[in-house]
Amino acid sequence: MTGQRYPGADIAAIERVIRERRDIRHFVPGKLPDGLLERLVDAARHGPSVGYMQPWRFLRIAAADNREALWRIVEAERQATAEALPSRTAEFLKLKVEGIRDAAEVLVVALMPGREPHVFGRRTLPEMDLASVACAIQNMWLLARAEGIGLGWVSFFDPEAVAEHLAMPAGAQPVAILCLGPVAEFPAAPLLESQGWGERLPREEVLFEEIWPEGAGGTPTAY
């Protein structure tokens, strides 16, 4: 025990928000509390970033026509994904994969242009810029859950189509459409788990000792 440790109640709250975070698709009418959007972006800004490059950029999408155009791009990819799942097409199409039209706020998160000169931590792993953005989004997700606000990460889109629609400069890359807003409830379990698309892997299937054990693979089922 050291003086650097948080109080037990604080640790329990952190563990609780991690366990109860959900990828939200269903929203109810309403706005975010005043100042919360800015606080969520600030939480993202405090995320870890390789070489301190801070590669995240956020575009707030408020205009109805702009949202509708994004929804059409997402819908096109949803249909393409359904065709790529011939054994579960009908089941997949029943899933709601976005809340662009319903959410109080929509943010498009992108990697900044001009990332190539940043070699600190990226010389052999250039994808660490994307990992940094994912960490930033996770910060937002946890704070949103603690505030009782839903957040859904939409990845069903053609990046080039989104980049062109939003007039992104060459080299910028959209990686997420975030839908945020009030919700009626937070599901007790992740949606895809409750609907039979997968289950959380036990610790012994993801934690290895010293070397990769023979026969240990990836997820049991790929879709």
Secondary structure by P-SEA (a helix, b strand, c coil): cccccccaaaaaaaaaaaaaccccccccccccccaaaaaaaaaaaacccccccccbbbbbbccaaaaaaaaaaaaaaaaaaaaaacccaaaaaaccccccccccbbbbbbbbccccccccccccccaaaaaaaaaaaaaaaaaaaaacbbbbbbccccaaaaaaaaccccccccccbbbbbcccccccccccccccccccccccccccccccccccccccccc
